[in-house]
Amino acid sequence: MNTLAFIVYLLITWFITVHVGLIFYRNGKSYILNLLHGDEKLTLFINRMLLIGYYLLNLGYVTMTIRFGKLLTTWADVITSIGTRTGKIMIILGAIHFCNMGILLLISHYHQLANNKH
């Protein structure tokens, strides 16, 4: 049952990772561009780095959680395990997303101050 749970978990997290990552990437570009007052080059750089970091974080977390799984003997264990692991990664990624938005806001303020000095 562990193998089945791992496969389902990997499929769910792969779907969430790719789907949400692409949404963040597409929608984030205009958000970051606005924060950086039209600096296209810096916006593309930051947006790509956020996407790469997002994918690496997801892959690392999913890989680590598979290693520390317990023996699943019932269907209830399988469903609980998949739900708990998937829920944890979504909560962690949501928190990191809000931290990233705060950091981008700080970068925006710094960028604005630097541009005002020139």
C-alpha angles and dihedrals in degrees: 000000000000092000092052091048091050092050093049091045092050092049093049094046092044090053093046093045097049097038097045093039091056092046090051091047095050098041095034093062094067092042093051092042089055092047091050093046097242100319096150097180095052091042093055091046094050093043092052092047091050091051093048091047091048093053094045092048092050094046092048094048094046091048092050095047092053091057094055098050123129126228110281114210105166137043088246089058090050094050093043092049094049093045094047095047093045092046092050093053092047092051092047093048092047091053092047090049091056091047089052090051089053092048091049089052090053090048088051092053091046091048090049092050091049091050092048091056091059 
